[in-house]
Amino acid sequence: MSSSRWTPFVSDGPSRGLHEEGNPRHRPRVEHDRDTPLVHLSGEDGTGWTTFTVDRATRKWAVAQGPTQKVTAVEAYGDLRARVDET
C-alpha cells in the first residue's frame, strides 16, 4: 500500500463508530488517502471483511474478501493499483 498516511472519515456525532442498527457486530469503516478511498464492511456476524476501493483519478475499482480488514485492504489496494497501472 502507499506510504502516505491513511485517515478515517469523521462523523459529526459523539462517536465515530458505526454499526447496523440492532446488530453491533456488522460494522462499516471508511478510510482514505490522497488518491484512494477504501470502504470496509465486516461480515454480518462480525467475522470476515469485504473491502471496496476506488482510484480517484480513473474511477477504477477493486473488491476483496478475507478474514481480516488488513488482509482485504492489502488485496483490494494491490488489485486496484494493478488495474490502474494496466492503462
WOGIBEL-V408298 format. One record per helix or strand. SS is the DSSP state (H for helix, E for strand). FROM is the first residue (numbers start at 0). TO is the last residue. If there is no record, write none. Layout:
# WOGIBEL-V408298
SS_FROM_TO / SS_FROM_TO
This chain:
# WOGIBEL-V408298
E_6_7 / E_19_19 / E_22_22 / E_27_31 / E_35_41 / E_48_54 / E_60_65 / H_68_85
